Amino acid sequence: MKSSLELSTNERLALRRLANERGLSLDEAAAAALRDWLISNGYLELEHELAADAETAGNA
């Protein structure tokens, strides 16, 4: 899905700093920032890396 956003000058500069820091394009940086925000605010759940039938070590 392709979206467009109207960003303020400060928001564009912050996005450019994030992109440069992470070595990403502006689109990739915007997607990463949005994904991080969605996860940290509970709107997007992390995918679990363990399969349901994977063995685990230790006791609960």
C-alpha positions, -999 to 999 in steps of 0.1 A, spaced: 0 0 0 14 34 -10 4 64 12 14 100 12 17 123 42 19 161 47 48 166 71 60 198 88 95 209 83 105 196 117 90 162 110 107 160 76 141 168 92 135 143 120 126 116 94 157 124 74 179 121 105 163 87 113 168 76 77 205 87 77 211 71 111 197 37 101 209 38 65 173 37 51 154 55 24 128 81 36 100 56 29 117 28 48 124 52 77 88 63 78 75 27 78 100 17 105 90 47 127 53 39 123 58 2 130 78 10 161 51 34 173 23 9 166 41 -18 185 50 4 215 14 16 218 -2 -19 215 -17 -15 181 5 -40 164 17 -73 180 51 -87 175 53 -119 156 66 -147 179 98 -162 166 92 -196 182 69 -220 164 41 -236 184 57 -270 183 92 -257 193 108 -272 224 118 -248 252 143 -253 279 138 -246 316 108 -246 340 81 -220 345 
